[in-house]
Amino acid sequence: MKQNIYDDVEFSSNYDNLREEQKGTNANDLIEIPNFRKLMPNVNNKSILDLGCGYGENDKYYKENGAKSVLGIDISHHMIDKANRDNKIDGVEYKVLPMEDISNIDGKFDIIISSLAFHYVENFGKLIKDISGLLNSNGYLVFSQEHPFTTCIKYTDNVKKGYIMIDDKYFGLFSDYNRSGLRTKEWFGKEVIKYHRNFEEIINTLIKNDFIIDKILEPKPTSEIIEKNPKYINQWDRPFFLFIRARKS
Ligand SMILES: C[S@@+](CC[C@H](N)C(=O)[O-])C[C@H]1O[C@@H](n2cnc3c(N)ncnc32)[C@H](O)[C@@H]1O
């Protein structure tokens, strides 16, 4: 099931606040963006497609750092409107399009990227097959998603958080890991739909679609990160995000 929660006015205003008012101290700025950029191959003169591009900050960044062209797509009008307002430069295009429909895109790309959006897509096999079809040979897929240790938990009325604190130490809750599929979690007062997949499914789906796994990152917090936001010491206990760089053979 496709959910366009970022077009819900209440949800998106809370999400915008998280990204804007906590700029520099949220998990995107401290953990996701720097690790993603570490994993990126050389973008010089490359064509890039960004799936679930959100505000398009990455698309502008990669164009300014030498990419030939960047197309960012997102299911949300709110996100694409903001991308066009804040991060539209020559050579960067944005389009409202769900990832489920990328086989309709004309042309091929050298690099396909996606930050923190794949866990919203139900049919991972189709998504990776479509991506493989849009990539030039030797092209790269680089993506981050919520870590399977995070997506696995089935939340209930009695399980609202994914962790407990004991002696001031963070312990992540872990359950239902080998039960792939739909998960719902309350975020900003809304029931947000995500999909859990275990490592076996993620890695084998990539292999089945002619990808060679090049590098995986499970980020650890540096002392600078912990200084800027002390709660991220919990990244030693359980990574929030998983990053994969894979090359099409
Ligand atoms: C957590 S935000 C990340 C945005 C951006 N990639 C970033 O890192 O700043 C997730 C994004 O995925 C988009 N998204 C969710 N489901 C989608 C789908 N089925 N197709 C395309 N975009 C989707 C949302 O609208 C949202 O912009």
The ligand as a Gaussian input file, in Angstrom:
#p B3LYP/6-31G(d) Opt

LIG

0 1
 C       12.475000      10.715000       5.354000
 S       12.071000      11.582000       3.896000
 C       13.690000      11.708000       3.124000
 C       13.769000      12.786000       2.087000
 C       15.129000      12.969000       1.416000
 N       15.532000      11.791000       0.677000
 C       16.175000      13.309000       2.452000
 O       17.012000      12.458000       2.773000
 O       16.145000      14.447000       2.928000
 C       11.280000      10.325000       2.914000
 C       10.809000      10.824000       1.564000
 O       10.358000       9.708000       0.802000
 C        9.199000      10.104000       0.092000
 N        8.425000       8.898000      -0.265000
 C        7.748000       8.071000       0.567000
 N        7.158000       7.084000      -0.123000
 C        7.472000       7.291000      -1.425000
 C        7.174000       6.598000      -2.639000
 N        6.413000       5.510000      -2.629000
 N        7.666000       7.092000      -3.795000
 C        8.426000       8.222000      -3.813000
 N        8.739000       8.922000      -2.695000
 C        8.284000       8.459000      -1.511000
 C        8.482000      11.022000       1.050000
 O        7.505000      11.813000       0.415000
 C        9.658000      11.804000       1.622000
 O        9.951000      12.945000       0.862000

